[in-house]
Amino acid sequence: MKVVDLHCDVLEKLARFEDANFRNDSRIYSNFERLKAGNVKIQVFAIFIHPDIPKEQKFQEALRQIEAFHKYVLKEPEMVHIKDWKQIDELEEGQIGAVLSLEGCDAIDDDLEKLKIILDAGVKIVGLTWNYENKVGYGTSEDSTKGIKPFGKKVIELLNERDIIIDVAHLNERGFYELLPLAKKVIASHCNSRTLCDHPRNLTDEQVKMLVEKGGRIHVVFYPPFIEKEKKTTTIEKLVEHIKYLANLVGVEHIGFGSDFDGMDPLSVSNLSNASEFPNIIERLRQEFTDDEVKLFSEEGFMNYIRKLNATT
């Protein structure tokens, strides 16, 4: 069974390691060989700018990670850069679709031209914030009563014009509620249920239902503290509890994977510590759902979501 994974942080490592090797570097949990072993069909590669990077260097760091994407990821002949979502239906057997996303708009500061440059590089999914405040809005570590800033509304307008999917992961609560009526296309790339694990990075039942009513989806994240509060390790069983809960809440067709591999090491879910172990979660889900439901969760639900978006573009 093929897998769609909406979030990994491979690019930050590739840009940082002096001896970068995407094919089989054991330090990279979503390297090429592990993606192949895990039957991954679509992998989203996030451009993540570490908060310790000085403000004046953040845009350059984003460009470095885009360069690393081309230099290392696309060097593999079977990796196909998805610049248009329609390409995902054209992938041949053995090919893996590689999608760029922007995890927070810190890199652009208050400059729309910088955002245009990043979008022109093929970015298809954009999160407005990471955990902290920027010129666009407030992240999940900030005051939940503060919302989208005036510049943020200009960013949303541009993303809508470009048919970019806006990611609500890392956006604080008020920002979430202010974004939904403004955005054309939305998704939660790597979040879990806040009912089961009370963490601001997870979504409440109300948020999940509103997201789906807007046409969006929630992709569960494998980061242990978002599965079990304050836990550094956890089990597939605990992750499946989130999936079952969300499936009962909004339906399995609206749920997918957003692993966060390479963004959470050394923390991990047992038997789900890198992309090669995706079959383990698939097999565990087969104990709870039908094969058709598991396929919706692993691949087809997202494919249907994209096809629907393409039909309205």
DONU-664134 format. One record per residue (C-alpha): residue number from 1; residue in one letter; x, y, z. Coordinates in Angstrom, 3 decimals. Layout:
# DONU-664134
+-----+----+----------+----------+----------+
|   i | aa |        X |        Y |        Z |
+-----+----+----------+----------+----------+
| NUM |  a |        X |        Y |        Z |
...
+-----+----+----------+----------+----------+
# end
This chain:
# DONU-664134
+-----+----+----------+----------+----------+
|   i | aa |        X |        Y |        Z |
+-----+----+----------+----------+----------+
|   1 |  m |    0.000 |    0.000 |    0.000 |
|   2 |  k |    1.389 |    3.398 |   -1.039 |
|   3 |  v |    1.835 |    6.258 |    1.415 |
|   4 |  v |    1.500 |   10.041 |    1.268 |
|   5 |  d |    3.502 |   11.881 |    3.957 |
|   6 |  l |    2.847 |   15.597 |    4.271 |
|   7 |  h |    5.792 |   16.580 |    6.456 |
|   8 |  c |    9.485 |   15.868 |    6.944 |
|   9 |  d |   12.475 |   18.074 |    7.778 |
|  10 |  v |   15.089 |   16.477 |    5.534 |
|  11 |  l |   16.042 |   19.744 |    3.813 |
|  12 |  e |   17.263 |   21.402 |    7.007 |
|  13 |  k |   19.668 |   18.489 |    7.501 |
|  14 |  l |   20.801 |   18.412 |    3.874 |
|  15 |  a |   21.583 |   22.128 |    4.023 |
|  16 |  r |   23.435 |   21.728 |    7.333 |
|  17 |  f |   25.457 |   18.531 |    6.855 |
|  18 |  e |   28.794 |   19.063 |    5.144 |
|  19 |  d |   28.767 |   15.462 |    3.888 |
|  20 |  a |   25.092 |   15.355 |    2.901 |
|  21 |  n |   23.835 |   12.165 |    1.269 |
|  22 |  f |   20.116 |   11.839 |    0.606 |
|  23 |  r |   20.301 |    8.323 |   -0.820 |
|  24 |  n |   21.199 |    6.316 |    2.289 |
|  25 |  d |   22.595 |    8.532 |    5.051 |
|  26 |  s |   21.510 |    6.835 |    8.312 |
|  27 |  r |   21.149 |   10.271 |    9.959 |
|  28 |  i |   18.314 |   11.080 |    7.555 |
|  29 |  y |   15.160 |    9.253 |    8.589 |
|  30 |  s |   13.368 |    9.950 |    5.316 |
|  31 |  n |   16.295 |    9.274 |    2.996 |
|  32 |  f |   15.676 |    7.865 |   -0.470 |
|  33 |  e |   16.189 |    4.210 |    0.381 |
|  34 |  r |   13.922 |    4.475 |    3.416 |
|  35 |  l |   11.206 |    6.203 |    1.385 |
|  36 |  k |   11.390 |    3.358 |   -1.137 |
|  37 |  a |   11.275 |    0.695 |    1.577 |
|  38 |  g |    8.281 |    2.420 |    3.165 |
|  39 |  n |    6.306 |    2.503 |   -0.122 |
|  40 |  v |    6.101 |    6.298 |    0.011 |
|  41 |  k |    4.461 |    7.727 |   -3.110 |
|  42 |  i |    4.349 |   11.421 |   -2.167 |
|  43 |  q |    6.774 |   13.080 |    0.254 |
|  44 |  v |    6.446 |   16.715 |    1.254 |
|  45 |  f |    9.787 |   18.336 |    2.115 |
|  46 |  a |    9.453 |   21.315 |    4.441 |
|  47 |  i |   11.611 |   24.421 |    4.299 |
|  48 |  f |   12.116 |   25.004 |    8.018 |
|  49 |  i |   14.091 |   27.977 |    9.307 |
|  50 |  h |   15.481 |   27.356 |   12.786 |
|  51 |  p |   14.539 |   30.195 |   15.164 |
|  52 |  d |   18.202 |   30.616 |   16.180 |
|  53 |  i |   19.139 |   31.752 |   12.676 |
|  54 |  p |   19.573 |   35.566 |   12.664 |
|  55 |  k |   16.701 |   37.487 |   11.092 |
|  56 |  e |   18.824 |   38.864 |    8.253 |
|  57 |  q |   19.925 |   35.333 |    7.262 |
|  58 |  k |   16.530 |   33.594 |    7.258 |
|  59 |  f |   15.635 |   34.223 |    3.606 |
|  60 |  q |   19.072 |   33.050 |    2.469 |
|  61 |  e |   18.618 |   29.884 |    4.549 |
|  62 |  a |   15.317 |   29.208 |    2.764 |
|  63 |  l |   17.116 |   29.500 |   -0.573 |
|  64 |  r |   19.880 |   27.166 |    0.680 |
|  65 |  q |   17.307 |   24.517 |    1.503 |
|  66 |  i |   15.657 |   24.894 |   -1.906 |
|  67 |  e |   19.114 |   24.471 |   -3.438 |
|  68 |  a |   19.647 |   21.325 |   -1.314 |
|  69 |  f |   16.321 |   19.974 |   -2.583 |
|  70 |  h |   17.570 |   20.259 |   -6.163 |
|  71 |  k |   21.148 |   19.179 |   -5.452 |
|  72 |  y |   20.403 |   16.092 |   -3.361 |
|  73 |  v |   16.729 |   15.054 |   -3.467 |
|  74 |  l |   16.107 |   15.538 |   -7.176 |
|  75 |  k |   19.479 |   13.983 |   -7.969 |
|  76 |  e |   17.740 |   10.615 |   -7.563 |
|  77 |  p |   16.130 |    9.798 |  -10.940 |
|  78 |  e |   13.030 |    8.328 |   -9.302 |
|  79 |  m |   12.293 |   11.525 |   -7.355 |
|  80 |  v |    9.891 |   13.721 |   -9.345 |
|  81 |  h |    9.450 |   17.379 |   -8.436 |
|  82 |  i |    5.705 |   18.042 |   -8.163 |
|  83 |  k |    5.256 |   21.600 |   -9.433 |
|  84 |  d |    1.615 |   21.043 |  -10.428 |
|  85 |  w |   -0.651 |   18.787 |   -8.353 |
|  86 |  k |   -1.927 |   17.158 |  -11.553 |
|  87 |  q |    1.475 |   15.446 |  -11.822 |
|  88 |  i |    0.636 |   13.094 |   -8.955 |
|  89 |  d |   -1.754 |   11.164 |  -11.205 |
|  90 |  e |    1.014 |   10.873 |  -13.794 |
|  91 |  l |    3.637 |    9.261 |  -11.548 |
|  92 |  e |    4.937 |    5.973 |  -12.874 |
|  93 |  e |    5.534 |    2.843 |  -10.800 |
|  94 |  g |    8.625 |    3.332 |   -8.674 |
|  95 |  q |    8.581 |    7.111 |   -8.849 |
|  96 |  i |    8.173 |    9.264 |   -5.735 |
|  97 |  g |    6.568 |   12.681 |   -5.945 |
|  98 |  a |    8.617 |   15.325 |   -4.103 |
|  99 |  v |    6.707 |   18.407 |   -2.938 |
| 100 |  l |    8.113 |   21.581 |   -1.385 |
| 101 |  s |    6.387 |   23.280 |    1.554 |
| 102 |  l |    7.238 |   26.345 |    3.619 |
| 103 |  e |    6.950 |   25.800 |    7.378 |
| 104 |  g |    6.227 |   29.317 |    8.566 |
| 105 |  c |    6.798 |   32.667 |    6.848 |
| 106 |  d |    9.702 |   33.816 |    9.035 |
| 107 |  a |   12.006 |   33.793 |    6.017 |
| 108 |  i |   10.067 |   36.504 |    4.176 |
| 109 |  d |    9.819 |   38.959 |    7.101 |
| 110 |  d |    7.391 |   41.591 |    5.670 |
| 111 |  d |    8.392 |   41.281 |    2.025 |
| 112 |  l |    5.880 |   39.762 |   -0.413 |
| 113 |  e |    8.538 |   39.679 |   -3.133 |
| 114 |  k |   10.516 |   37.162 |   -1.086 |
| 115 |  l |    7.406 |   35.006 |   -0.769 |
| 116 |  k |    6.906 |   35.173 |   -4.551 |
| 117 |  i |   10.488 |   33.952 |   -5.089 |
| 118 |  i |    9.889 |   30.998 |   -2.772 |
| 119 |  l |    6.573 |   30.156 |   -4.446 |
| 120 |  d |    8.228 |   30.397 |   -7.867 |
| 121 |  a |   10.601 |   27.648 |   -6.709 |
| 122 |  g |    7.613 |   25.291 |   -6.657 |
| 123 |  v |    6.352 |   25.497 |   -3.070 |
| 124 |  k |    2.800 |   24.102 |   -2.951 |
| 125 |  i |    1.944 |   24.274 |    0.772 |
| 126 |  v |    2.636 |   27.234 |    3.100 |
| 127 |  g |    2.278 |   27.534 |    6.855 |
| 128 |  l |    1.897 |   31.096 |    8.111 |
| 129 |  t |    3.879 |   30.630 |   11.318 |
| 130 |  w |    6.096 |   28.208 |   13.160 |
| 131 |  n |    5.698 |   28.240 |   16.963 |
| 132 |  y |    6.460 |   31.919 |   17.450 |
| 133 |  e |    5.345 |   35.348 |   16.325 |
| 134 |  n |    6.365 |   36.704 |   12.945 |
| 135 |  k |    5.139 |   39.509 |   10.672 |
| 136 |  v |    2.234 |   37.328 |    9.514 |
| 137 |  g |    0.751 |   36.169 |   12.820 |
| 138 |  y |    1.273 |   34.196 |   16.012 |
| 139 |  g |    2.373 |   30.602 |   16.475 |
| 140 |  t |    1.148 |   28.024 |   18.955 |
| 141 |  s |    3.637 |   29.131 |   21.627 |
| 142 |  e |    2.176 |   32.647 |   21.618 |
| 143 |  d |   -0.936 |   34.228 |   23.139 |
| 144 |  s |   -3.900 |   32.290 |   21.692 |
| 145 |  t |   -6.041 |   35.454 |   21.632 |
| 146 |  k |   -3.835 |   37.235 |   19.076 |
| 147 |  g |   -4.672 |   36.691 |   15.430 |
| 148 |  i |   -3.573 |   37.310 |   11.860 |
| 149 |  k |   -1.675 |   40.564 |   11.351 |
| 150 |  p |   -2.476 |   43.053 |    8.529 |
| 151 |  f |    0.550 |   41.820 |    6.536 |
| 152 |  g |   -0.679 |   38.273 |    7.079 |
| 153 |  k |   -3.870 |   39.083 |    5.212 |
| 154 |  k |   -1.800 |   40.234 |    2.243 |
| 155 |  v |    0.117 |   36.941 |    2.414 |
| 156 |  i |   -3.159 |   34.981 |    2.429 |
| 157 |  e |   -4.395 |   36.945 |   -0.601 |
| 158 |  l |   -1.231 |   36.082 |   -2.528 |
| 159 |  l |   -1.421 |   32.409 |   -1.542 |
| 160 |  n |   -5.047 |   32.290 |   -2.676 |
| 161 |  e |   -4.123 |   33.902 |   -5.995 |
| 162 |  r |   -1.426 |   31.249 |   -6.510 |
| 163 |  d |   -3.760 |   28.364 |   -5.457 |
| 164 |  i |   -1.414 |   27.481 |   -2.608 |
| 165 |  i |   -2.655 |   25.221 |    0.197 |
| 166 |  i |   -2.367 |   27.027 |    3.541 |
| 167 |  d |   -1.220 |   24.878 |    6.447 |
| 168 |  v |   -2.794 |   25.537 |    9.870 |
| 169 |  a |   -0.187 |   23.507 |   11.777 |
| 170 |  h |    1.758 |   25.780 |   14.176 |
| 171 |  l |   -0.854 |   28.568 |   13.938 |
| 172 |  n |   -2.390 |   29.668 |   17.243 |
| 173 |  e |   -6.133 |   29.340 |   17.919 |
| 174 |  r |   -7.299 |   32.825 |   17.026 |
| 175 |  g |   -5.145 |   32.764 |   13.920 |
| 176 |  f |   -6.773 |   29.459 |   12.954 |
| 177 |  y |  -10.281 |   30.864 |   13.273 |
| 178 |  e |   -9.378 |   34.069 |   11.432 |
| 179 |  l |   -7.669 |   32.166 |    8.625 |
| 180 |  l |  -10.479 |   29.763 |    7.721 |
| 181 |  p |  -12.906 |   32.302 |    6.181 |
| 182 |  l |  -10.043 |   33.986 |    4.306 |
| 183 |  a |   -8.276 |   30.934 |    2.827 |
| 184 |  k |   -9.302 |   29.100 |   -0.338 |
| 185 |  k |   -7.409 |   25.871 |    0.440 |
| 186 |  v |   -6.443 |   24.639 |    3.899 |
| 187 |  i |   -4.879 |   21.608 |    5.538 |
| 188 |  a |   -3.286 |   20.537 |    8.831 |
| 189 |  s |   -0.065 |   18.863 |    7.732 |
| 190 |  h |    1.080 |   17.433 |   11.076 |
| 191 |  c |   -1.289 |   17.681 |   14.061 |
| 192 |  n |   -3.129 |   15.282 |   16.381 |
| 193 |  s |   -6.241 |   15.393 |   18.571 |
| 194 |  r |   -6.078 |   17.812 |   21.476 |
| 195 |  t |   -8.866 |   15.841 |   23.174 |
| 196 |  l |   -6.494 |   12.867 |   23.501 |
| 197 |  c |   -3.327 |   14.896 |   24.071 |
| 198 |  d |   -3.760 |   18.408 |   25.409 |
| 199 |  h |   -1.019 |   20.281 |   23.579 |
| 200 |  p |   -1.408 |   23.615 |   21.717 |
| 201 |  r |    0.089 |   22.040 |   18.577 |
| 202 |  n |   -2.883 |   19.671 |   18.399 |
| 203 |  l |   -6.368 |   20.625 |   17.206 |
| 204 |  t |   -9.564 |   20.699 |   19.243 |
| 205 |  d |  -12.624 |   18.773 |   18.067 |
| 206 |  e |  -14.182 |   22.054 |   16.960 |
| 207 |  q |  -11.103 |   22.984 |   14.932 |
| 208 |  v |  -10.955 |   19.567 |   13.252 |
| 209 |  k |  -14.626 |   19.701 |   12.300 |
| 210 |  m |  -14.353 |   23.276 |   11.003 |
| 211 |  l |  -11.234 |   22.365 |    9.010 |
| 212 |  v |  -13.022 |   19.471 |    7.318 |
| 213 |  e |  -16.164 |   21.553 |    6.706 |
| 214 |  k |  -13.887 |   24.043 |    4.936 |
| 215 |  g |  -12.687 |   21.207 |    2.691 |
| 216 |  g |   -9.443 |   20.536 |    4.550 |
| 217 |  r |   -7.790 |   17.483 |    6.111 |
| 218 |  i |   -5.789 |   16.587 |    9.214 |
| 219 |  h |   -2.595 |   14.534 |    8.892 |
| 220 |  v |   -1.428 |   12.914 |   12.128 |
| 221 |  v |    2.095 |   13.549 |   13.392 |
| 222 |  f |    4.436 |   10.935 |   14.895 |
| 223 |  y |    6.020 |   13.268 |   17.483 |
| 224 |  p |    5.585 |   11.490 |   20.865 |
| 225 |  p |    4.711 |   14.585 |   22.984 |
| 226 |  f |    1.794 |   15.274 |   20.598 |
| 227 |  i |    0.586 |   11.664 |   20.980 |
| 228 |  e |    1.014 |   11.308 |   24.742 |
| 229 |  k |    1.540 |   14.455 |   26.773 |
| 230 |  e |    5.152 |   15.004 |   27.857 |
| 231 |  k |    6.266 |   11.556 |   26.627 |
| 232 |  k |    9.578 |   11.210 |   24.782 |
| 233 |  t |    8.682 |    7.803 |   23.363 |
| 234 |  t |    5.361 |    6.164 |   22.630 |
| 235 |  t |    3.767 |    3.298 |   20.688 |
| 236 |  i |    1.940 |    2.760 |   17.429 |
| 237 |  e |   -1.084 |    1.773 |   19.512 |
| 238 |  k |   -1.241 |    5.246 |   21.056 |
| 239 |  l |   -0.958 |    6.869 |   17.624 |
| 240 |  v |   -3.747 |    4.625 |   16.330 |
| 241 |  e |   -5.952 |    5.894 |   19.168 |
| 242 |  h |   -5.684 |    9.386 |   17.657 |
| 243 |  i |   -6.503 |    8.025 |   14.210 |
| 244 |  k |   -9.549 |    6.117 |   15.478 |
| 245 |  y |  -10.771 |    9.126 |   17.411 |
| 246 |  l |  -10.406 |   11.458 |   14.426 |
| 247 |  a |  -12.002 |    8.897 |   12.095 |
| 248 |  n |  -15.035 |    8.732 |   14.374 |
| 249 |  l |  -15.119 |   12.529 |   14.515 |
| 250 |  v |  -14.872 |   13.417 |   10.815 |
| 251 |  g |  -14.336 |   10.214 |    8.790 |
| 252 |  v |  -11.216 |    8.338 |    7.715 |
| 253 |  e |  -11.289 |    9.989 |    4.270 |
| 254 |  h |  -10.159 |   13.268 |    5.895 |
| 255 |  i |   -7.121 |   11.891 |    7.755 |
| 256 |  g |   -3.579 |   11.167 |    6.617 |
| 257 |  f |    0.084 |   11.013 |    7.671 |
| 258 |  g |    2.382 |   13.939 |    8.466 |
| 259 |  s |    5.270 |   12.094 |   10.085 |
| 260 |  d |    7.678 |   14.935 |   10.994 |
| 261 |  f |   10.605 |   12.571 |   10.436 |
| 262 |  d |   13.936 |   14.389 |   10.727 |
| 263 |  g |   12.270 |   17.130 |   12.747 |
| 264 |  m |   11.978 |   15.215 |   16.024 |
| 265 |  d |   15.036 |   12.982 |   16.445 |
| 266 |  p |   15.891 |   11.286 |   18.705 |
| 267 |  l |   12.241 |   11.053 |   19.863 |
| 268 |  s |   10.221 |    8.353 |   18.128 |
| 269 |  v |    7.272 |    6.003 |   18.060 |
| 270 |  s |    8.391 |    2.396 |   18.603 |
| 271 |  n |    8.592 |    0.509 |   15.279 |
| 272 |  l |    7.881 |    3.780 |   13.492 |
| 273 |  s |   11.198 |    5.593 |   13.765 |
| 274 |  n |   11.893 |    6.254 |   10.079 |
| 275 |  a |   10.152 |    6.179 |    6.685 |
| 276 |  s |   11.038 |    2.535 |    6.002 |
| 277 |  e |    8.702 |    1.531 |    8.866 |
| 278 |  f |    5.493 |    2.957 |    7.357 |
| 279 |  p |    4.311 |   -0.637 |    6.656 |
| 280 |  n |    4.156 |   -1.179 |   10.434 |
| 281 |  i |    1.499 |    1.498 |   10.919 |
| 282 |  i |   -0.352 |    0.247 |    7.837 |
| 283 |  e |   -0.508 |   -3.287 |    9.242 |
| 284 |  r |   -1.648 |   -2.019 |   12.644 |
| 285 |  l |   -4.418 |    0.052 |   11.019 |
| 286 |  r |   -5.640 |   -3.049 |    9.163 |
| 287 |  q |   -6.616 |   -4.458 |   12.557 |
| 288 |  e |   -8.997 |   -1.519 |   13.060 |
| 289 |  f |  -10.176 |   -0.593 |    9.562 |
| 290 |  t |  -11.001 |   -2.248 |    6.233 |
| 291 |  d |   -8.365 |   -2.285 |    3.480 |
| 292 |  d |  -10.351 |    0.345 |    1.561 |
| 293 |  e |  -10.421 |    2.587 |    4.640 |
| 294 |  v |   -6.695 |    2.135 |    5.268 |
| 295 |  k |   -5.977 |    2.990 |    1.629 |
| 296 |  l |   -8.060 |    6.156 |    2.010 |
| 297 |  f |   -5.980 |    7.049 |    5.029 |
| 298 |  s |   -2.585 |    6.189 |    3.562 |
| 299 |  e |   -2.982 |    7.562 |    0.044 |
| 300 |  e |   -6.364 |    7.843 |   -1.638 |
| 301 |  g |   -7.921 |   10.378 |    0.734 |
| 302 |  f |   -5.212 |   12.910 |   -0.068 |
| 303 |  m |   -5.319 |   12.067 |   -3.769 |
| 304 |  n |   -9.081 |   12.669 |   -3.777 |
| 305 |  y |   -8.554 |   15.945 |   -1.917 |
| 306 |  i |   -6.071 |   17.140 |   -4.545 |
| 307 |  r |   -8.281 |   16.020 |   -7.435 |
| 308 |  k |  -11.179 |   17.984 |   -5.948 |
| 309 |  l |   -8.988 |   21.072 |   -5.575 |
| 310 |  n |   -7.808 |   20.716 |   -9.171 |
| 311 |  a |  -11.401 |   20.504 |  -10.345 |
| 312 |  t |  -12.226 |   23.856 |   -8.706 |
| 313 |  t |   -9.068 |   25.690 |   -9.798 |
+-----+----+----------+----------+----------+
# end
